[in-house]
């Protein structure tokens, strides 16, 4: 019995040793597979400004515009224009019946001639003493009164003709010969639209970014291509309720392509703070949001607990031969705050210069060893905020 027990113990001991050796081999094989690096392409995050875009809609008005009314009531004798005509300054547009005014002017002229003759006779005998000083003064006053009457009659006669106050295009009219109009009857609207004013409102954040004389681009409602305009006046105060201020732009319209009342849109860009920018393919989306895979030296992955280096901070420039170095992938959650072309802008704390995986993001996991197929030069890890475009790969 003791001999049999010894044999059984020996067999159990050998079996245990074989089992332990098999477990060790399995563990080593698994570790070898886990440590096998995958090839990826990485690049440092560049620095780009966060561009804010403001859009506004403005309404155009003619450089000069006037609603034409008669200065006195009367019957229309003649309308000399058609809607859409270009008329010259001073051109007669409407003539009213002016017979009474013409007669009044004729009578005033007769009275003036008589007063002038009387004053001439009085002055002829002034030195003889036959005419008193009082009679001479009354004759002079009579002549002056007659002159005023003539001028008044001429004005009244002139008012029977409605003339263009400036050169421009005249609009539609509901006045026809034979109509009787009053001072409140609108005859037509006249526009000088060789230049158009476009008024729009901008948020107070743009105050100071748009100045008098600045060149801007306006997009008319009837076309997709913008046209050049210049800022004529920038508002001097901000509306306390809307928190906006008014800007007036002027655009050349000698070709008469645009009409008063048209809408024009304006788009302004304001460059703000510089942020880290990543290629779109570098960003991975998970169930809890977006993240990127950063590349860190393997020594950082071996640090215990939370003592590992923060992968969102700017890397050092000692990665001169990244393809032969030992690196691992580290996941960093990011927040996308904007886009510029094929790049996305990432909010802090991730910073420009951090090395992130651009190609091969689907092949890696946390602390996965990676091999960079394209070396990253040290100068690409620098961040120049004055010329961020120079950092793009």
LOVOVEX-54738 format. One record per residue (C-alpha): residue in three letters; x, y, z. Coordinates in nm, 3 decimals. Example, Ala and Ser with C-alpha at 12.3 -4.5 7.8 and 13.67 -1.06 7.14 Angstrom:
REM residues 2
<r 'Ala', <1.230, -0.450, 0.780>>
<r 'Ser', <1.367, -0.106, 0.714>>
END
This chain:
REM residues 393
<r 'Unk', <0.000, 0.000, 0.000>>
<r 'Unk', <0.271, 0.256, 0.074>>
<r 'Unk', <0.440, 0.175, -0.259>>
<r 'Unk', <0.118, 0.235, -0.451>>
<r 'Unk', <0.062, 0.573, -0.279>>
<r 'Unk', <0.411, 0.686, -0.370>>
<r 'Unk', <0.354, 0.600, -0.735>>
<r 'Unk', <0.026, 0.793, -0.738>>
<r 'Unk', <0.190, 1.096, -0.580>>
<r 'Unk', <0.463, 1.090, -0.842>>
<r 'Unk', <0.210, 1.073, -1.125>>
<r 'Unk', <0.009, 1.369, -0.979>>
<r 'Unk', <0.327, 1.575, -0.941>>
<r 'Unk', <0.427, 1.518, -1.304>>
<r 'Unk', <0.078, 1.607, -1.423>>
<r 'Unk', <0.084, 1.935, -1.225>>
<r 'Unk', <0.421, 2.029, -1.369>>
<r 'Unk', <0.301, 1.964, -1.724>>
<r 'Unk', <-0.010, 2.170, -1.658>>
<r 'Unk', <0.192, 2.461, -1.524>>
<r 'Unk', <0.427, 2.445, -1.820>>
<r 'Unk', <0.130, 2.444, -2.061>>
<r 'Unk', <-0.025, 2.748, -1.886>>
<r 'Unk', <0.306, 2.929, -1.903>>
<r 'Unk', <0.339, 2.860, -2.274>>
<r 'Unk', <-0.018, 2.976, -2.334>>
<r 'Unk', <0.043, 3.297, -2.137>>
<r 'Unk', <0.364, 3.368, -2.325>>
<r 'Unk', <0.192, 3.313, -2.660>>
<r 'Unk', <-0.094, 3.546, -2.565>>
<r 'Unk', <0.152, 3.809, -2.449>>
<r 'Unk', <0.346, 3.782, -2.774>>
<r 'Unk', <0.028, 3.832, -2.972>>
<r 'Unk', <-0.076, 4.131, -2.756>>
<r 'Unk', <0.261, 4.295, -2.794>>
<r 'Unk', <0.265, 4.259, -3.173>>
<r 'Unk', <0.249, 4.617, -3.309>>
<r 'Unk', <0.010, 4.727, -3.585>>
<r 'Unk', <0.118, 4.966, -3.857>>
<r 'Unk', <-0.051, 5.308, -3.855>>
<r 'Unk', <0.001, 5.654, -4.002>>
<r 'Unk', <0.006, 5.938, -3.750>>
<r 'Unk', <0.049, 6.313, -3.768>>
<r 'Unk', <0.065, 6.597, -3.514>>
<r 'Unk', <-0.243, 6.813, -3.464>>
<r 'Unk', <-0.203, 7.149, -3.632>>
<r 'Unk', <-0.324, 7.485, -3.505>>
<r 'Unk', <-0.611, 7.663, -3.682>>
<r 'Unk', <-0.827, 7.960, -3.578>>
<r 'Unk', <-1.186, 7.904, -3.474>>
<r 'Unk', <-1.369, 8.102, -3.741>>
<r 'Unk', <-1.707, 8.248, -3.652>>
<r 'Unk', <-1.939, 8.328, -3.943>>
<r 'Unk', <-2.201, 8.601, -3.922>>
<r 'Unk', <-2.475, 8.639, -4.183>>
<r 'Unk', <-2.707, 8.934, -4.232>>
<r 'Unk', <-2.972, 9.039, -4.480>>
<r 'Unk', <-2.991, 9.398, -4.600>>
<r 'Unk', <-3.241, 9.592, -4.812>>
<r 'Unk', <-3.131, 9.826, -5.087>>
<r 'Unk', <-3.250, 10.177, -5.151>>
<r 'Unk', <-3.171, 10.424, -5.425>>
<r 'Unk', <-2.902, 10.684, -5.375>>
<r 'Unk', <-3.176, 10.945, -5.420>>
<r 'Unk', <-3.548, 10.882, -5.414>>
<r 'Unk', <-3.847, 11.116, -5.416>>
<r 'Unk', <-4.225, 11.088, -5.419>>
<r 'Unk', <-4.358, 11.354, -5.654>>
<r 'Unk', <-4.662, 11.563, -5.558>>
<r 'Unk', <-4.817, 11.877, -5.705>>
<r 'Unk', <-4.769, 12.200, -5.510>>
<r 'Unk', <-5.127, 12.306, -5.584>>
<r 'Unk', <-5.453, 12.143, -5.687>>
<r 'Unk', <-5.572, 12.151, -6.044>>
<r 'Unk', <-5.662, 11.966, -6.359>>
<r 'Unk', <-5.396, 11.767, -6.542>>
<r 'Unk', <-5.336, 11.895, -6.895>>
<r 'Unk', <-5.036, 11.681, -6.994>>
<r 'Unk', <-4.827, 11.387, -6.869>>
<r 'Unk', <-4.494, 11.385, -7.048>>
<r 'Unk', <-4.340, 11.059, -6.920>>
<r 'Unk', <-4.395, 10.685, -6.926>>
<r 'Unk', <-4.315, 10.448, -6.644>>
<r 'Unk', <-3.950, 10.344, -6.653>>
<r 'Unk', <-3.827, 10.649, -6.841>>
<r 'Unk', <-3.498, 10.810, -6.750>>
<r 'Unk', <-3.565, 11.182, -6.701>>
<r 'Unk', <-3.324, 11.470, -6.659>>
<r 'Unk', <-3.318, 11.713, -6.370>>
<r 'Unk', <-3.561, 12.001, -6.432>>
<r 'Unk', <-3.755, 11.818, -6.701>>
<r 'Unk', <-4.134, 11.885, -6.696>>
<r 'Unk', <-4.323, 11.569, -6.606>>
<r 'Unk', <-4.681, 11.694, -6.558>>
<r 'Unk', <-4.851, 12.017, -6.661>>
<r 'Unk', <-5.163, 12.141, -6.484>>
<r 'Unk', <-5.419, 12.391, -6.612>>
<r 'Unk', <-5.241, 12.725, -6.562>>
<r 'Unk', <-5.471, 12.979, -6.729>>
<r 'Unk', <-5.558, 13.165, -6.409>>
<r 'Unk', <-5.197, 13.175, -6.299>>
<r 'Unk', <-5.089, 13.309, -6.639>>
<r 'Unk', <-5.349, 13.586, -6.618>>
<r 'Unk', <-5.242, 13.669, -6.264>>
<r 'Unk', <-4.883, 13.704, -6.381>>
<r 'Unk', <-4.990, 13.928, -6.667>>
<r 'Unk', <-5.187, 14.152, -6.432>>
<r 'Unk', <-4.895, 14.170, -6.188>>
<r 'Unk', <-4.665, 14.272, -6.470>>
<r 'Unk', <-4.902, 14.553, -6.575>>
<r 'Unk', <-4.917, 14.680, -6.217>>
<r 'Unk', <-4.539, 14.675, -6.200>>
<r 'Unk', <-4.509, 14.875, -6.525>>
<r 'Unk', <-4.745, 15.139, -6.392>>
<r 'Unk', <-4.563, 15.168, -6.062>>
<r 'Unk', <-4.232, 15.196, -6.243>>
<r 'Unk', <-4.359, 15.477, -6.468>>
<r 'Unk', <-4.505, 15.668, -6.174>>
<r 'Unk', <-4.181, 15.645, -5.979>>
<r 'Unk', <-3.984, 15.763, -6.284>>
<r 'Unk', <-4.201, 16.076, -6.321>>
<r 'Unk', <-4.174, 16.159, -5.952>>
<r 'Unk', <-3.797, 16.138, -5.959>>
<r 'Unk', <-3.791, 16.362, -6.266>>
<r 'Unk', <-3.953, 16.645, -6.069>>
<r 'Unk', <-3.789, 16.565, -5.737>>
<r 'Unk', <-3.544, 16.857, -5.751>>
<r 'Unk', <-3.814, 17.112, -5.848>>
<r 'Unk', <-4.002, 17.077, -5.521>>
<r 'Unk', <-4.324, 16.982, -5.701>>
<r 'Unk', <-4.317, 16.629, -5.549>>
<r 'Unk', <-4.306, 16.585, -5.176>>
<r 'Unk', <-4.077, 16.336, -5.007>>
<r 'Unk', <-4.381, 16.141, -4.889>>
<r 'Unk', <-4.517, 16.097, -5.243>>
<r 'Unk', <-4.178, 15.981, -5.364>>
<r 'Unk', <-4.149, 15.722, -5.086>>
<r 'Unk', <-4.500, 15.592, -5.155>>
<r 'Unk', <-4.416, 15.551, -5.523>>
<r 'Unk', <-4.103, 15.353, -5.437>>
<r 'Unk', <-4.302, 15.126, -5.203>>
<r 'Unk', <-4.566, 15.075, -5.473>>
<r 'Unk', <-4.305, 14.963, -5.720>>
<r 'Unk', <-4.148, 14.720, -5.472>>
<r 'Unk', <-4.492, 14.576, -5.395>>
<r 'Unk', <-4.560, 14.531, -5.764>>
<r 'Unk', <-4.227, 14.347, -5.806>>
<r 'Unk', <-4.321, 14.108, -5.524>>
<r 'Unk', <-4.658, 14.047, -5.690>>
<r 'Unk', <-4.485, 13.959, -6.017>>
<r 'Unk', <-4.250, 13.717, -5.842>>
<r 'Unk', <-4.543, 13.557, -5.657>>
<r 'Unk', <-4.739, 13.513, -5.980>>
<r 'Unk', <-4.439, 13.359, -6.149>>
<r 'Unk', <-4.399, 13.107, -5.867>>
<r 'Unk', <-4.768, 13.019, -5.884>>
<r 'Unk', <-4.740, 12.968, -6.260>>
<r 'Unk', <-4.426, 12.759, -6.218>>
<r 'Unk', <-4.603, 12.540, -5.965>>
<r 'Unk', <-4.846, 12.435, -6.236>>
<r 'Unk', <-4.561, 12.232, -6.388>>
<r 'Unk', <-4.420, 11.936, -6.192>>
<r 'Unk', <-4.050, 11.894, -6.274>>
<r 'Unk', <-3.790, 11.628, -6.194>>
<r 'Unk', <-3.587, 11.737, -5.888>>
<r 'Unk', <-3.293, 11.524, -6.006>>
<r 'Unk', <-3.205, 11.286, -6.289>>
<r 'Unk', <-3.326, 10.930, -6.253>>
<r 'Unk', <-3.577, 10.664, -6.343>>
<r 'Unk', <-3.944, 10.739, -6.290>>
<r 'Unk', <-4.191, 10.479, -6.178>>
<r 'Unk', <-4.555, 10.403, -6.244>>
<r 'Unk', <-4.818, 10.674, -6.227>>
<r 'Unk', <-5.196, 10.668, -6.192>>
<r 'Unk', <-5.231, 11.028, -6.316>>
<r 'Unk', <-5.374, 11.090, -6.662>>
<r 'Unk', <-5.472, 11.403, -6.855>>
<r 'Unk', <-5.810, 11.525, -6.738>>
<r 'Unk', <-5.762, 11.404, -6.380>>
<r 'Unk', <-5.806, 11.657, -6.104>>
<r 'Unk', <-5.538, 11.619, -5.842>>
<r 'Unk', <-5.459, 11.779, -5.509>>
<r 'Unk', <-5.143, 11.836, -5.310>>
<r 'Unk', <-5.182, 11.487, -5.156>>
<r 'Unk', <-5.207, 11.300, -5.488>>
<r 'Unk', <-4.897, 11.092, -5.555>>
<r 'Unk', <-4.791, 11.148, -5.915>>
<r 'Unk', <-4.493, 10.907, -5.934>>
<r 'Unk', <-4.172, 10.802, -5.761>>
<r 'Unk', <-3.835, 10.908, -5.897>>
<r 'Unk', <-3.515, 10.711, -5.821>>
<r 'Unk', <-3.154, 10.789, -5.889>>
<r 'Unk', <-3.020, 10.436, -5.868>>
<r 'Unk', <-2.677, 10.484, -6.023>>
<r 'Unk', <-2.565, 10.381, -5.675>>
<r 'Unk', <-2.759, 10.174, -5.424>>
<r 'Unk', <-2.739, 10.190, -5.048>>
<r 'Unk', <-2.773, 9.859, -4.867>>
<r 'Unk', <-2.855, 9.880, -4.497>>
<r 'Unk', <-2.808, 9.578, -4.271>>
<r 'Unk', <-2.757, 9.505, -3.904>>
<r 'Unk', <-2.462, 9.325, -3.748>>
<r 'Unk', <-2.424, 9.183, -3.396>>
<r 'Unk', <-2.225, 9.389, -3.151>>
<r 'Unk', <-1.951, 9.122, -3.158>>
<r 'Unk', <-1.862, 9.257, -3.502>>
<r 'Unk', <-1.828, 9.614, -3.376>>
<r 'Unk', <-1.497, 9.750, -3.499>>
<r 'Unk', <-1.444, 9.472, -3.753>>
<r 'Unk', <-1.638, 9.661, -4.023>>
<r 'Unk', <-1.518, 10.018, -4.079>>
<r 'Unk', <-1.606, 10.303, -4.314>>
<r 'Unk', <-1.432, 10.249, -4.647>>
<r 'Unk', <-1.388, 9.873, -4.603>>
<r 'Unk', <-1.447, 9.655, -4.906>>
<r 'Unk', <-1.714, 9.389, -4.852>>
<r 'Unk', <-1.902, 9.137, -5.065>>
<r 'Unk', <-2.279, 9.135, -5.102>>
<r 'Unk', <-2.481, 8.858, -5.263>>
<r 'Unk', <-2.798, 8.978, -5.444>>
<r 'Unk', <-3.114, 8.775, -5.408>>
<r 'Unk', <-3.127, 8.716, -5.785>>
<r 'Unk', <-2.782, 8.559, -5.823>>
<r 'Unk', <-2.540, 8.336, -5.635>>
<r 'Unk', <-2.217, 8.523, -5.704>>
<r 'Unk', <-2.122, 8.807, -5.468>>
<r 'Unk', <-2.046, 9.160, -5.586>>
<r 'Unk', <-1.811, 9.417, -5.442>>
<r 'Unk', <-1.937, 9.703, -5.228>>
<r 'Unk', <-1.789, 9.948, -4.984>>
<r 'Unk', <-1.895, 10.047, -4.635>>
<r 'Unk', <-2.026, 10.401, -4.647>>
<r 'Unk', <-2.122, 10.435, -4.282>>
<r 'Unk', <-2.079, 10.209, -3.980>>
<r 'Unk', <-2.324, 10.266, -3.699>>
<r 'Unk', <-2.209, 10.477, -3.406>>
<r 'Unk', <-2.425, 10.309, -3.144>>
<r 'Unk', <-2.556, 9.964, -3.052>>
<r 'Unk', <-2.928, 9.905, -3.007>>
<r 'Unk', <-2.977, 9.815, -2.641>>
<r 'Unk', <-3.261, 9.573, -2.719>>
<r 'Unk', <-3.138, 9.387, -3.028>>
<r 'Unk', <-2.767, 9.421, -2.948>>
<r 'Unk', <-2.698, 9.507, -3.310>>
<r 'Unk', <-2.569, 9.811, -3.493>>
<r 'Unk', <-2.648, 9.937, -3.842>>
<r 'Unk', <-2.409, 9.943, -4.135>>
<r 'Unk', <-2.470, 10.106, -4.474>>
<r 'Unk', <-2.286, 9.981, -4.781>>
<r 'Unk', <-2.283, 10.145, -5.124>>
<r 'Unk', <-2.252, 9.956, -5.452>>
<r 'Unk', <-2.211, 10.079, -5.807>>
<r 'Unk', <-2.523, 10.030, -6.020>>
<r 'Unk', <-2.447, 10.227, -6.335>>
<r 'Unk', <-2.545, 9.922, -6.541>>
<r 'Unk', <-2.885, 9.930, -6.365>>
<r 'Unk', <-2.867, 9.559, -6.279>>
<r 'Unk', <-3.028, 9.597, -5.940>>
<r 'Unk', <-3.341, 9.773, -5.818>>
<r 'Unk', <-3.426, 9.952, -5.494>>
<r 'Unk', <-3.593, 9.725, -5.243>>
<r 'Unk', <-3.391, 9.415, -5.337>>
<r 'Unk', <-3.241, 9.204, -5.062>>
<r 'Unk', <-2.869, 9.142, -5.032>>
<r 'Unk', <-2.695, 8.899, -4.798>>
<r 'Unk', <-2.359, 8.949, -4.638>>
<r 'Unk', <-2.133, 8.692, -4.472>>
<r 'Unk', <-1.853, 8.799, -4.241>>
<r 'Unk', <-1.589, 8.579, -4.085>>
<r 'Unk', <-1.425, 8.652, -3.754>>
<r 'Unk', <-1.112, 8.458, -3.659>>
<r 'Unk', <-1.102, 8.378, -3.291>>
<r 'Unk', <-0.874, 8.165, -3.073>>
<r 'Unk', <-0.645, 7.899, -3.220>>
<r 'Unk', <-0.734, 7.537, -3.147>>
<r 'Unk', <-0.603, 7.192, -3.228>>
<r 'Unk', <-0.718, 7.071, -3.570>>
<r 'Unk', <-0.734, 6.705, -3.677>>
<r 'Unk', <-0.807, 6.539, -4.009>>
<r 'Unk', <-1.164, 6.409, -4.027>>
<r 'Unk', <-1.049, 6.046, -4.058>>
<r 'Unk', <-0.860, 6.079, -3.729>>
<r 'Unk', <-1.183, 6.123, -3.533>>
<r 'Unk', <-1.363, 5.808, -3.420>>
<r 'Unk', <-1.721, 5.804, -3.297>>
<r 'Unk', <-1.829, 5.580, -3.015>>
<r 'Unk', <-2.142, 5.536, -2.809>>
<r 'Unk', <-2.028, 5.808, -2.568>>
<r 'Unk', <-1.904, 6.058, -2.828>>
<r 'Unk', <-1.599, 6.138, -3.035>>
<r 'Unk', <-1.239, 6.045, -2.955>>
<r 'Unk', <-0.897, 6.020, -3.118>>
<r 'Unk', <-0.610, 5.775, -3.080>>
<r 'Unk', <-0.296, 5.952, -2.968>>
<r 'Unk', <0.050, 5.802, -2.995>>
<r 'Unk', <0.268, 5.787, -2.685>>
<r 'Unk', <0.597, 5.614, -2.603>>
<r 'Unk', <0.543, 5.268, -2.457>>
<r 'Unk', <0.722, 5.372, -2.138>>
<r 'Unk', <0.424, 5.597, -2.059>>
<r 'Unk', <0.186, 5.302, -2.088>>
<r 'Unk', <0.380, 5.112, -1.820>>
<r 'Unk', <0.334, 5.391, -1.567>>
<r 'Unk', <0.111, 5.284, -1.282>>
<r 'Unk', <-0.244, 5.406, -1.241>>
<r 'Unk', <-0.302, 5.775, -1.309>>
<r 'Unk', <0.066, 5.862, -1.302>>
<r 'Unk', <0.093, 5.812, -1.682>>
<r 'Unk', <0.163, 6.124, -1.884>>
<r 'Unk', <-0.146, 6.310, -2.009>>
<r 'Unk', <-0.161, 6.230, -2.385>>
<r 'Unk', <-0.348, 6.556, -2.456>>
<r 'Unk', <-0.044, 6.767, -2.372>>
<r 'Unk', <0.206, 6.874, -2.637>>
<r 'Unk', <0.466, 6.602, -2.708>>
<r 'Unk', <0.836, 6.654, -2.697>>
<r 'Unk', <1.034, 6.672, -3.017>>
<r 'Unk', <1.247, 6.358, -2.958>>
<r 'Unk', <1.051, 6.146, -3.207>>
<r 'Unk', <1.300, 6.182, -3.489>>
<r 'Unk', <1.273, 5.815, -3.595>>
<r 'Unk', <0.918, 5.731, -3.497>>
<r 'Unk', <0.894, 5.425, -3.726>>
<r 'Unk', <1.161, 5.239, -3.526>>
<r 'Unk', <1.050, 5.354, -3.180>>
<r 'Unk', <0.818, 5.160, -2.949>>
<r 'Unk', <0.479, 5.335, -2.923>>
<r 'Unk', <0.131, 5.258, -2.797>>
<r 'Unk', <-0.213, 5.401, -2.871>>
<r 'Unk', <-0.395, 5.605, -2.607>>
<r 'Unk', <-0.758, 5.707, -2.639>>
<r 'Unk', <-0.849, 6.072, -2.574>>
<r 'Unk', <-1.209, 6.193, -2.575>>
<r 'Unk', <-1.254, 6.514, -2.773>>
<r 'Unk', <-1.518, 6.779, -2.836>>
<r 'Unk', <-1.564, 6.909, -3.191>>
<r 'Unk', <-1.630, 7.285, -3.197>>
<r 'Unk', <-1.590, 7.369, -3.565>>
<r 'Unk', <-1.474, 7.266, -3.911>>
<r 'Unk', <-1.237, 7.405, -4.170>>
<r 'Unk', <-1.228, 7.212, -4.495>>
<r 'Unk', <-1.142, 6.849, -4.420>>
<r 'Unk', <-1.029, 6.925, -4.066>>
<r 'Unk', <-1.220, 6.948, -3.741>>
<r 'Unk', <-1.136, 7.187, -3.458>>
<r 'Unk', <-1.108, 7.030, -3.114>>
<r 'Unk', <-1.174, 7.203, -2.785>>
<r 'Unk', <-0.928, 7.213, -2.499>>
<r 'Unk', <-0.758, 7.036, -2.322>>
<r 'Unk', <-0.613, 6.860, -2.627>>
<r 'Unk', <-0.351, 7.085, -2.784>>
<r 'Unk', <-0.182, 7.142, -3.119>>
<r 'Unk', <0.124, 6.924, -3.169>>
<r 'Unk', <-0.022, 6.608, -3.012>>
<r 'Unk', <0.055, 6.305, -3.230>>
<r 'Unk', <-0.268, 6.130, -3.338>>
<r 'Unk', <-0.335, 5.831, -3.561>>
<r 'Unk', <-0.479, 5.929, -3.898>>
<r 'Unk', <-0.481, 5.594, -4.082>>
<r 'Unk', <-0.545, 5.265, -3.905>>
<r 'Unk', <-0.775, 5.390, -3.629>>
<r 'Unk', <-0.994, 5.080, -3.663>>
<r 'Unk', <-0.705, 4.845, -3.586>>
<r 'Unk', <-0.602, 4.980, -3.246>>
<r 'Unk', <-0.726, 4.969, -2.890>>
<r 'Unk', <-0.611, 5.117, -2.561>>
<r 'Unk', <-0.237, 5.057, -2.502>>
<r 'Unk', <-0.211, 4.877, -2.836>>
<r 'Unk', <0.151, 4.877, -2.959>>
<r 'Unk', <0.172, 5.068, -3.285>>
<r 'Unk', <0.439, 5.114, -3.548>>
<r 'Unk', <0.447, 5.440, -3.744>>
<r 'Unk', <0.498, 5.368, -4.112>>
<r 'Unk', <0.591, 5.729, -4.183>>
<r 'Unk', <0.854, 5.895, -3.960>>
<r 'Unk', <0.755, 6.224, -3.800>>
<r 'Unk', <1.020, 6.493, -3.819>>
<r 'Unk', <1.078, 6.697, -3.501>>
<r 'Unk', <0.997, 7.024, -3.679>>
<r 'Unk', <0.643, 6.896, -3.749>>
<r 'Unk', <0.582, 6.878, -3.377>>
<r 'Unk', <0.628, 7.253, -3.334>>
<r 'Unk', <0.324, 7.479, -3.325>>
<r 'Unk', <0.346, 7.815, -3.498>>
<r 'Unk', <0.026, 8.009, -3.431>>
<r 'Unk', <0.129, 8.280, -3.674>>
<r 'Unk', <0.137, 8.044, -3.973>>
<r 'Unk', <-0.073, 7.736, -3.890>>
<r 'Unk', <-0.105, 7.639, -4.257>>
<r 'Unk', <0.266, 7.557, -4.263>>
<r 'Unk', <0.206, 7.271, -4.017>>
<r 'Unk', <-0.030, 7.073, -4.237>>
<r 'Unk', <0.108, 6.744, -4.358>>
END
